[in-house]
Amino acid sequence: MANEWNIGEQRKKGIAQEAEFALLVGVIHKTQTEELVEEYLDELEFLALTAGAVTVKRYTQKLVAPDPRTYIGKGKLEEIADYIERHEEITMVIFDDDLTGKQTNALEEALKVKIIDRSSLILDIFATRAQTAQAKTQVELAQMQYLLPRLRGLWTHLERQRGGIGMRGPGEKEIETDRRIIRDKIALLKEKLKVIDRQAVTQRKNRGELIRVSLVGYTNVGKSTLMNLLSKSDVFAENKLFATLDTTVRKVAWDSVPFLLSDTVGFIRKLPHHLIESFKSTLDEVLESDILLHVVDVSHPQHEDQIRTVNETLDELKALQKPTLFIFNKIDRYREQHYDPFLEDDAKEEIEMSIRGNLKHLFLHDNVLVSALSKEGINELREKVLKMVKEQYHIRYPYQSRQW
């Protein structure tokens, strides 16, 4: 009899889900350009795809400031409502900025579909990606912190009842009860995280005196693929945002020089602050690292902005000044996008040396061009990392003779 309950296969395939169809909405503020908002929406579309939604159409609107009630203007709201009415397959509208509870309610009432903002979309992806107890607790904490200030705006079932004497008191008591439950839950989750953090600190201490190297970078730049390549391990990697949430650590030895290599959660623009706060314990691995390998998708048109986003987060973590090597990944895709097919190898080499020089001048760190897919540049990467690791060992143990 065939095994119809193959657990491994079930885990890989998962439960079949119908695709959801979404509209994306972005507002162009006075400090933003249309091009920048379109880039944000490109990223939002990728986030939606990662969560399982297909983007049907985008809307943008120029506003001095978002409408306090509906976020977008009345005319744009009517335009979106008319489109949804004519296309019944639309199940949600995703906004590129955070909405208040009242804005969410007003939009749901006007559009009659699910309303999701960027933060709730990221939290949904995090919830599906979390595997370990630490990641699950961090995601739940971030969800509770996201919900708490929106509770009054989301509290709508009492508004549909008749107002007047006798109705206000119980409503206020009930919403306060929910607030207290959420606050208690947040406090409980924080205590749980402290216990997990203490266990993680013990684990890090047990790793001995080895130099620690961390892969950091924007989400979906190829960190996990490089991790697999450099450590010969099997870390989950796919072409979706936030494929990795849990920090993975592997012991590596090159030319008999041992060190620890870790893969961390990717960063993203407009990452909710409470999410950074919740995941700081995971990012402690970055804080305690001796060397950072900052992975960049050099083929992405906004890779310099992505570098700055990651650097801002590293600066917030007080980890920006650590010895860093920039790994400009996906150089093969960059060539496909920018090079004439008949360009000679010498000219290509000259262009790439110029790119490396400019980026080193701009971000003040050495770099290497690689392709994790074709393994180009990996030998140079290994040599540079090995040199940095040896230097760190020499700094840490200046009077000990080590035969590497």
Phi, psi and omega per residue, in radians:
M1 nan 2.322 -3.120
A2 -1.166 2.499 3.123
N3 -1.390 1.778 -3.100
E4 -1.469 -0.086 -3.085
W5 -2.090 0.842 3.121
N6 -1.235 1.869 -3.024
I7 -1.064 -0.774 -3.134
G8 -1.022 -0.787 -3.137
E9 -1.166 -0.700 3.118
Q10 -1.061 -0.715 -3.110
R11 -1.157 -0.639 -3.127
K12 -1.274 -0.723 -3.061
K13 -1.406 -0.678 -3.123
G14 1.256 -3.073 3.140
I15 -1.481 2.303 -3.129
A16 -1.112 2.253 -3.133
Q17 -2.200 2.465 3.078
E18 -1.280 2.446 3.126
A19 -1.186 2.465 3.056
E20 -1.775 2.617 -3.098
F21 -1.992 2.342 -2.974
A22 -2.284 2.698 2.935
L23 -1.893 2.507 3.108
L24 -1.887 2.457 -3.128
V25 -2.296 2.244 3.080
G26 -2.290 2.553 3.122
V27 -1.939 2.302 3.126
I28 -1.635 1.867 3.116
H29 -1.430 3.013 -3.109
K30 -1.163 -0.356 -3.133
T31 -1.624 0.021 -3.087
Q32 -2.085 2.754 3.058
T33 -1.847 2.853 3.087
E34 -1.061 -0.689 -3.124
E35 -1.087 -0.736 -3.128
L36 -1.136 -0.752 3.135
V37 -1.137 -0.636 3.090
E38 -1.121 -0.653 3.084
E39 -1.134 -0.733 3.078
Y40 -1.046 -0.708 -3.136
L41 -1.228 -0.560 3.031
D42 -1.031 -0.787 3.136
E43 -1.167 -0.705 3.112
L44 -1.108 -0.638 3.091
E45 -1.114 -0.695 3.109
F46 -1.171 -0.678 3.065
L47 -1.066 -0.771 3.139
A48 -1.086 -0.738 3.120
L49 -1.100 -0.714 3.104
T50 -1.070 -0.642 -3.136
A51 -1.386 -0.221 3.098
G52 1.855 0.333 -3.131
A53 -1.987 2.456 3.105
V54 -1.720 2.221 -3.139
T55 -1.435 2.213 -3.116
V56 -1.685 -0.732 -3.046
K57 -2.726 2.686 3.090
R58 -2.033 2.603 3.040
Y59 -2.295 2.394 3.018
T60 -2.274 2.652 3.118
Q61 -2.534 2.388 3.087
K62 -1.506 2.140 3.126
L63 -2.422 2.503 3.045
V64 -1.144 -0.727 3.084
A65 -2.631 2.558 3.125
P66 -1.053 2.558 3.088
D67 -1.139 2.239 -3.082
P68 -1.123 -0.371 -3.113
R69 -1.670 -0.811 -3.042
T70 -2.099 0.087 3.134
Y71 1.231 -0.821 3.100
I72 -1.843 2.933 -3.121
G73 -1.256 2.845 -3.085
K74 -1.064 -0.766 -3.127
G75 -1.095 -0.765 3.137
K76 -1.149 -0.646 3.120
L77 -1.111 -0.739 3.108
E78 -1.143 -0.660 3.115
E79 -1.094 -0.767 3.131
I80 -1.175 -0.737 3.135
A81 -1.073 -0.697 3.124
D82 -1.130 -0.704 3.136
Y83 -1.143 -0.749 -3.138
I84 -1.109 -0.676 -3.140
E85 -1.108 -0.601 -3.136
R86 -1.494 -0.203 -3.137
H87 -2.263 1.596 -3.021
E88 -1.182 -0.277 -3.120
E89 -1.285 -0.275 3.141
I90 -1.176 2.165 -3.110
T91 -1.980 -0.234 -3.123
M92 -2.729 2.760 3.006
V93 -2.156 2.231 -3.082
I94 -1.944 2.170 3.135
F95 -1.719 2.486 -3.034
D96 -1.401 -0.122 3.101
D97 -2.166 2.903 3.130
D98 -1.228 2.441 3.096
L99 -1.912 2.659 3.002
T100 -1.421 2.918 3.105
G101 -1.053 -0.716 -3.132
K102 -1.153 -0.694 3.102
Q103 -1.105 -0.752 3.128
T104 -1.040 -0.801 3.137
N105 -1.096 -0.783 -3.123
A106 -1.106 -0.699 -3.134
L107 -1.210 -0.709 3.120
E108 -1.124 -0.660 3.126
E109 -1.161 -0.647 -3.098
A110 -1.388 -0.635 -3.004
L111 -1.780 -0.308 3.082
K112 1.079 0.513 3.039
V113 -2.415 3.010 3.096
K114 -1.131 2.427 3.081
I115 -2.006 2.176 -3.096
I116 -2.263 2.432 3.038
D117 -1.840 3.052 -3.044
R118 -1.018 -0.766 -3.113
S119 -1.102 -0.803 -3.115
S120 -1.157 -0.553 3.090
L121 -1.167 -0.784 3.113
I122 -1.104 -0.721 3.111
L123 -1.100 -0.641 3.106
D124 -1.126 -0.742 3.108
I125 -1.128 -0.772 3.119
F126 -1.036 -0.700 -3.117
A127 -1.103 -0.633 3.137
T128 -1.381 -0.421 -3.094
R129 -1.547 -0.417 -3.057
A130 -1.084 2.281 -3.120
Q131 -2.033 -0.784 -3.067
T132 -1.526 2.904 3.111
A133 -1.044 -0.660 -3.129
Q134 -1.124 -0.857 -3.118
A135 -1.119 -0.732 3.141
K136 -1.094 -0.725 3.130
T137 -1.155 -0.730 3.125
Q138 -1.087 -0.742 3.140
V139 -1.148 -0.764 -3.140
E140 -1.098 -0.693 3.099
L141 -1.088 -0.798 3.127
A142 -1.082 -0.673 3.118
Q143 -1.124 -0.746 3.124
M144 -1.126 -0.728 3.133
Q145 -1.174 -0.561 3.085
Y146 -1.224 -0.670 -3.051
L147 -1.303 -0.657 -2.981
L148 -0.930 -0.920 -3.127
P149 -1.245 -0.208 -3.120
R150 -1.736 0.040 -3.014
L151 -1.075 -0.778 -3.124
R152 -1.100 -0.759 -3.128
G153 -1.163 -0.548 -3.115
L154 -1.484 -0.165 -3.072
W155 -1.423 1.611 -2.992
T156 -1.988 -0.311 -3.002
H157 -1.171 -0.473 3.120
L158 -1.345 -0.461 -3.131
E159 -1.150 -0.453 -3.110
R160 -1.411 -0.235 3.085
Q161 -1.422 2.843 3.095
R162 -1.219 2.354 3.111
G163 -1.364 -3.002 3.077
G164 2.000 -3.014 -3.088
I165 -1.098 2.378 3.100
G166 1.601 -0.240 -3.102
M167 -1.748 -0.531 -3.035
R168 -1.232 -0.802 -3.070
G169 -0.960 -1.017 -3.121
P170 -1.019 -0.617 3.128
G171 -1.098 -0.823 3.128
E172 -1.071 -0.730 3.141
K173 -1.097 -0.708 -3.077
E174 -1.188 -0.742 3.135
I175 -1.191 -0.616 3.083
E176 -1.158 -0.660 3.075
T177 -1.051 -0.780 3.127
D178 -1.121 -0.681 3.101
R179 -1.063 -0.770 -3.126
R180 -1.125 -0.685 3.112
I181 -1.065 -0.773 -3.123
I182 -1.172 -0.738 3.115
R183 -1.085 -0.737 3.102
D184 -1.096 -0.692 3.123
K185 -1.134 -0.728 3.102
I186 -1.064 -0.800 3.132
A187 -1.077 -0.713 3.134
L188 -1.128 -0.754 -3.139
L189 -1.150 -0.662 3.102
K190 -1.117 -0.698 3.090
E191 -1.139 -0.704 3.113
K192 -1.092 -0.712 3.115
L193 -1.140 -0.627 3.104
K194 -1.068 -0.722 3.110
V195 -1.110 -0.793 3.128
I196 -1.106 -0.697 3.135
D197 -1.101 -0.721 3.114
R198 -1.083 -0.689 3.086
Q199 -1.129 -0.702 3.131
A200 -1.140 -0.680 3.101
V201 -1.091 -0.734 3.100
T202 -1.079 -0.732 3.119
Q203 -1.093 -0.718 -3.140
R204 -1.156 -0.649 3.099
K205 -1.133 -0.616 -3.118
N206 -1.256 -0.145 3.133
R207 -1.382 -0.039 3.026
G208 1.375 -2.535 -2.980
E209 -1.798 0.316 -3.076
L210 -1.282 2.560 3.037
I211 -1.202 2.446 -3.109
R212 -1.925 2.305 3.136
V213 -2.135 2.251 -3.116
S214 -2.069 2.360 3.004
L215 -1.503 2.136 3.101
V216 -2.224 2.894 3.100
G217 2.676 3.090 3.109
Y218 -1.133 2.769 3.128
T219 -1.198 2.518 3.085
N220 1.131 0.649 3.076
V221 -1.804 -0.092 3.083
G222 1.885 0.357 -3.115
K223 -1.089 -0.826 -3.086
S224 -1.173 -0.629 3.089
T225 -1.126 -0.744 3.081
L226 -1.144 -0.660 3.093
M227 -1.014 -0.815 3.118
N228 -1.079 -0.686 -3.090
L229 -1.226 -0.744 -3.057
L230 -1.396 -0.552 -3.076
S231 -1.844 -0.067 -3.102
K232 0.964 0.684 3.125
S233 -1.900 -3.017 -3.094
D234 -2.226 1.250 3.127
V235 -1.549 2.395 -3.112
F236 -1.058 2.244 3.136
A237 -2.531 2.359 3.037
E238 -2.710 2.902 -3.071
N239 -1.451 1.100 3.076
K240 -2.494 2.785 -3.139
L241 -1.302 2.485 3.098
F242 1.002 0.738 3.060
A243 -1.119 -0.532 -3.136
T244 -1.984 2.151 3.022
L245 -1.938 -0.677 -3.086
D246 -1.522 2.376 3.091
T247 -1.188 2.220 3.105
T248 -1.929 2.262 -3.120
V249 -2.079 2.318 3.103
R250 -2.289 2.497 3.045
K251 -1.501 2.269 -3.103
V252 -2.178 2.553 3.057
A253 -2.391 2.036 3.082
W254 -2.002 2.272 -3.096
D255 0.867 0.716 3.132
S256 1.146 0.266 3.062
V257 -1.748 1.941 -3.099
P258 -1.524 2.547 2.995
F259 -2.773 2.933 3.128
L260 -1.815 2.298 3.141
L261 -2.018 2.215 -3.119
S262 -2.156 2.545 3.081
D263 -1.901 2.325 -3.045
T264 -2.120 2.946 3.105
V265 -1.099 2.472 3.133
G266 -1.359 2.737 3.102
F267 -1.722 2.920 3.140
I268 -2.692 2.687 3.063
R269 -1.162 2.611 -3.141
K270 1.024 0.542 3.086
L271 -1.199 2.200 -3.100
P272 -0.981 2.384 -3.070
H273 -1.045 -0.710 -3.119
H274 -1.142 -0.420 3.096
L275 -1.275 -0.702 3.067
I276 -1.072 -0.773 3.138
E277 -1.046 -0.782 -3.105
S278 -1.140 -0.592 -3.046
F279 -1.674 0.162 -3.137
K280 -1.096 -0.548 3.134
S281 -1.173 -0.633 3.056
T282 -1.158 -0.667 -3.100
L283 -1.371 -0.030 3.024
D284 -1.031 -0.485 3.096
E285 -1.052 -0.661 3.086
V286 -1.180 -0.765 -3.103
L287 -1.073 -0.623 -3.094
E288 -1.613 0.032 3.138
S289 -1.294 2.687 3.070
D290 -1.613 -0.513 -3.089
I291 -2.391 2.430 3.050
L292 -1.937 2.313 2.999
L293 -1.862 1.781 -3.060
H294 -1.527 1.836 -3.081
V295 -1.532 2.320 -3.089
V296 -2.283 2.394 3.020
D297 -1.459 1.675 -3.046
V298 -1.189 -0.310 3.130
S299 -1.419 -0.213 3.140
H300 -1.322 2.319 -3.074
P301 -1.084 -0.394 -3.123
Q302 -1.987 0.636 -3.059
H303 -1.140 -0.508 3.112
E304 -1.186 -0.682 3.069
D305 -1.135 -0.672 3.113
Q306 -1.100 -0.699 3.092
I307 -1.049 -0.782 -3.119
R308 -1.130 -0.655 3.102
T309 -1.069 -0.798 3.133
V310 -1.137 -0.753 -3.139
N311 -1.081 -0.652 3.102
E312 -1.089 -0.732 3.119
T313 -1.193 -0.715 3.099
L314 -1.105 -0.654 3.107
D315 -1.127 -0.692 3.098
E316 -1.121 -0.561 3.125
L317 -1.478 -0.011 -3.092
K318 1.081 0.668 -3.105
A319 -2.164 0.166 -3.034
L320 -1.265 -0.448 -3.048
Q321 -1.534 0.075 -3.134
K322 -1.234 2.669 3.058
P323 -0.961 2.210 -2.988
T324 -2.304 2.445 2.994
L325 -2.107 2.186 3.076
F326 -1.464 2.231 3.079
I327 -1.911 1.840 3.130
F328 -1.541 1.717 -3.031
N329 -1.510 2.891 3.075
K330 1.148 0.669 3.106
I331 -1.133 -0.496 3.099
D332 -1.112 -0.722 3.122
R333 -1.216 -0.626 3.110
Y334 -1.053 -0.744 -3.137
R335 -1.124 -0.730 3.119
E336 -1.039 -0.637 -3.085
Q337 -1.352 -0.590 -2.920
H338 -2.050 -0.350 -3.029
Y339 -1.669 2.475 2.948
D340 -1.216 2.331 -3.097
P341 -1.029 -0.364 -3.114
F342 -1.709 0.140 3.137
L343 -1.170 2.339 -3.099
E344 -1.282 2.713 -3.083
D345 -1.057 -0.669 -3.138
D346 -1.088 -0.712 3.133
A347 -1.160 -0.707 3.096
K348 -1.056 -0.793 -3.110
E349 -1.097 -0.699 3.135
E350 -1.138 -0.731 3.116
I351 -1.090 -0.757 -3.083
E352 -1.240 -0.569 3.053
M353 -1.153 -0.659 3.107
S354 -1.155 -0.724 3.106
I355 -1.055 -0.813 -3.121
R356 -1.103 -0.710 3.136
G357 -1.123 -0.758 -3.137
N358 -1.130 -0.743 -3.122
L359 -1.204 -0.608 3.094
K360 -1.163 -0.706 3.112
H361 -1.146 -0.646 -3.072
L362 -1.298 -0.722 -3.027
F363 -1.979 0.041 2.950
L364 1.082 0.515 3.072
H365 -2.415 2.633 3.074
D366 -1.131 2.756 -3.108
N367 -2.568 2.931 3.098
V368 -2.537 2.474 3.092
L369 -1.685 2.204 -3.105
V370 -2.419 2.932 2.925
S371 -2.317 1.916 3.140
A372 -1.120 -0.455 -3.105
L373 -1.304 -0.854 -3.107
S374 -1.646 -0.078 -3.141
K375 1.202 0.275 3.084
E376 -1.209 2.394 3.088
G377 1.393 -0.003 -3.077
I378 -1.192 -0.638 3.122
N379 -1.103 -0.763 3.092
E380 -1.096 -0.699 3.110
L381 -1.059 -0.790 3.138
R382 -1.065 -0.746 -3.133
E383 -1.079 -0.773 -3.111
K384 -1.178 -0.736 3.128
V385 -1.133 -0.761 -3.141
L386 -1.051 -0.729 3.113
K387 -1.093 -0.758 3.137
M388 -1.132 -0.700 3.131
V389 -1.111 -0.777 3.126
K390 -1.083 -0.700 3.120
E391 -1.081 -0.719 3.138
Q392 -1.179 -0.651 3.070
Y393 -1.110 -0.702 -3.135
H394 -1.145 -0.666 3.110
I395 -1.186 -0.718 -3.090
R396 -1.289 -0.675 -3.105
Y397 -2.166 1.187 -3.028
P398 -1.165 -0.431 -3.059
Y399 -1.851 0.107 3.119
Q400 -1.820 2.286 3.107
S401 -1.482 2.089 -3.124
R402 -2.085 2.246 -3.113
Q403 -1.661 1.499 3.128
W404 -1.407 nan nan
